Amino acid sequence: MAEEMLFAEREKDSKIYTGVHEILDEKTAALAFIAPYAPAKVTPTKIILASVDIPEELGIEDAINEIRKEKIEKLYLLLNSLGGGVSSSFKIARILRDNFKEITVFIPHIAASGGTLIALIGNKIVMGEMAHLSPIDIQVERNGKLYSVNAMIRSFGHLNDLFKTTPEEDAPYPWKAMSDKLDPVEFQDWIDASHLMETHAKEILKHENSSLKEKADEIIDRLSSSYPSHSYSIAINEAEEIFGNNIVVRPETCPEVFEIMRTWLKKYVLKESALHFIRYILPKKKNGEEKSEE
């Protein structure tokens, strides 16, 4: 019989388990969603980096099913991710937001792109000094390379402005060559993809359990269209400005908890894997005994 593949597991490291377990009250569980920086080697010449995709959807669903058995209301989410599929990132954010009234997101290092979308579920977001978020503008593949949809739209706008005043035969060759390659259907697809990400972000931010409902439109506009590059790093000072310093908080507010989360991250972040590591820890029972780890 083939061995069952596990996309999510209870944390088995005794040091991490004990450290995290001690900070949980009876209504709070802990969940780690960690993309390692060491890619999996598929062949001697091919590697795969962890990206938010269908296996991650299944892993988060499995973890939530276990946590839900204990009627947990609050979640500590350790998040480290460079993002991935828009649909998968949204589905993970949505199921987490639907199942927990209060979520504290810990970001010791990176929650970028789809990872930023997931971070939007936080009622509190604890960011370290080296941590950053990113814009949530869409990237699309074209001729084997990834391009920001916003950059493509800006380029189209420049072309449009040029041809308002310049006859086609007088346009500089690079601009004319670019215009010849633009497909209006493809261009509309870029715009639709950008609107889709904004729609997903709005659903997360305006969720009944969200602490950011009143600022949702402002946040989405800032994250989706106000930055020059998809790789722009939004560090803690700027994140406080965007979300409010009642939402984004510094590790000094919970130093022991944050250090435990950093320790948990360091256990997995340099392990080779093509998938995110998904680990969870349940709280103690009311009588002080640990919940079963069988």
N, C-alpha and C positions, 0 to 999 in steps of 0.2 A: 504494500500500500504506500503511495507517495506521501512524503512528509508535507503537512499543511504549511503553506507559506503565510507568515505572520506579517502584516503591514503595521501593526501596533502591538506593543507589549507593555506589561507592567514593569516598572524599573526594578532591576535585579541587583544593581550595585548597592551593597549594604551601606557604604558611607553616604552615598547620595540619598538613598532611600531614607536613612535615619535623619539626615540633615533636613530634608524637605518635609518629612513626616512631622517633625517637631514644630514646624511653623504653621501647620494646617489646623484650623478648628474643625469641628464636626460637620460643618456645612460647606467646606472648601476642599476641592480637589486640585491637583497640580497636573499639568499636561505640558510636555516638551515637544516642540515641532522644530526640528533642527536639520538644516541643510548643511552637510559637511563641505569643506572646501577641497577635499581630496577626491578627485573623480574616480569612478570605477573604470578599470581597464578592461575593455571588451575584447580587444585584440592587441597585438604589440603596437599597433599604430592608431587605434581608435579608443577614445575615452568618452565617458558620459558623465556630465555634471548633474547633480540632483536638481530637479525642476518640479514645481507644483503640477501634478498631473493626476490621472485616474488612480494610481496606487495610493497616493496621498489622500484622495477622497475616501477611499475604502478604509484606510488606516484611521483617519479621524472619526469616521462613522463607527468603527469597531470600538475605539476608545470611548466615545461618548455613550455607546450602548452599555458599556461596563460601568461607567461613572453614573449613568442615569439610574441604575438599579438601586443606588444608595440615596436617591432623592437629593442630590447635591444642587445647591443654588448658586454657589460662587466658584470661580475658577481662577487659578494662577496659571497663566499661559506664558511659557518660555518660548520666545519666537526668534528664530534665526533663519532667514530665507532670502534668496535672491529673486524669488518670484517664479513665474512660469505661465501656465495657461490661464487666461482671463476667466474662463468658465469655472475651472477647478478652484482657483483662488476665491472666486465669489461663493461657490457652493460650500467651501470650507468655512469661510467667514459667516455665511448665513446660518449654517447648522450650529456653529458655536454660539452665535448671538441668540438664536432661538431657544437654546437649552440652558442658558445661564443668565440670571438676572444681573449679576455683577461680575465683571471680568477685569482682572488686572493683568496687563500685558507687560512682560519684562523683555527689554531689548538691550542686551549687553553689547551687541555689535551691529548687525545689519538686518533690516526688514525693508527690502527694496521691491519696487514694482508691485507684483501680486502680493508680496510680503507686506507692503504698505497697506494694500487693500485689507488684508487680514488684520493688521494692527488697528484699523479703524473701529474694531469691535470693542476696544478698551474703554472702560469707564475711567480707568487710570492707565497711563502708559509710563512706565519707569524706564528711562533711557540713561545708559552709561555715558561716560565722557567720550568713548570711541564709537558710540552708536550713531547710526543715521538711518533716516527714512529716505524715500525718493519720490519724484513725481509719479503719477499713475497714468501718464499718457501712454497710448498704445504703441507697441513696436510691431512692425510687419516685416516678413521676409521678402526680399526682392533680389533676384539674380544671385541667390546664395548669401546675401548679407542682410542684417537686421537694420531697419531704419525707423526712426521716430515718425509717427504719423503727423505730429505737429510740425516737424521739420519739412515734411513733404507738402503739407498744406501751406506753410509759409513760402516755400519755393513756388508753388502754384500761384500764390498771391502776387509774388514779385513778377512772374511771367504775365499775369493778367494786367498788372499796372503798366508793364513795359509796352504791351501790345495795344493799350488804350491810346498811346501817343506815337507809337513807332510802327510804320508799315512793316509787314512781315519780311519783305525783301531787304529792309534796312537794319533788321535786328542783328546783333552780334551772333556769330555762328553758334557758340556754345548754348545760348539761350534758344535759338531756333531749333537746334538739334534736340534739346530737352523737351521743347513743346511738341515736337514730332513723335516723341516716345510716350507722351502722356495719354493714358487711356481714361476717358471720362467715367466709364463704369467702374474702373479700378479706383479712381479718385473718390467717387461716391462711396465705395466700399470702405475706404479709409475713414471718411467722415462718419459713416454708420458705426464702425468699430469704436471710434472715439466716443460717440454718444452712448454706446452700449456700456463702456466702462463707467461713464458718468452715472448712468442709470443704476448700475450695480452698487456703486459707492453711495448713491442717494438712498437706496433701500437699506443699506447697512446703517448709515448715519441717522436715518429717520425712524429706525426701529424703535418700538415702544420701550426697550430696555437700554437704549442709547443715552449717553449723557451729552451728546453733541447735536441734538435735534435742531436747536435754535440756530446753530452755526453751520448747518449742513451745506447749504448752497454756497456760502462763502468759502468753506474748506474745499469743496469739490472744484470750484472755479480756480482756486489757488493751485491745487495739486495737479489738475488736468491740463491747464493751459498757460500757466504763468512762468514756466521755467524754460531756459534755453536748450536744455539737454535732458534726455531720459536718465543720464547717469549723474545728474546733479545730486549732491549729498545734502540732505536736510538734517543738520545736527541739532542738538538739544535746544540751543538758544532760539533758533528759528522755529523749531517744533512748538516751543512754548508760545511763541507769537501766533502761530497758526491755530493751535487747539486751545490755548489758554493754560496758564500755569497751575490751574486747579485740575487739569486733566493730565498734562505732561509733567511729571515730577522727577526729581533727581534722586540718585541712590542714597544720598544722605538722609532721606526721609525714612528709609528702611534698610540700613546698611547690612545687617545680618542676612536678611532675606535675599537681597540683591547678590551678596557674595555667594550664597548657596546656589543661586541661579547661574552665576558665572561658572561655578564648579561643575554644575550639571552640563552646561554648554561645552566646557573644555573636554569632558569625557568623550564626546562624539564628534566635535567639529573637525578634527583632523583624521577621522577614520574614512577609509575608502568606501564610497557607496554611490550608487546611481539614484538612490531614493532618500527622502527625508527620513531621519530617525524620529519615530513617534513613540514616546514613552509616557506613562501616566502613573500617578501615585494617589491612592485613596486615603481619606482621613481616618482618624481613630473613631471607634464607636463611642457612644455616649458614656459607657461604663469605663472608658479609658483603655480598653483593649484594642489592639490593632485589628482592622478589618482583614478578613481572610485573604491570604496571598496564594491560596491553592489554585 
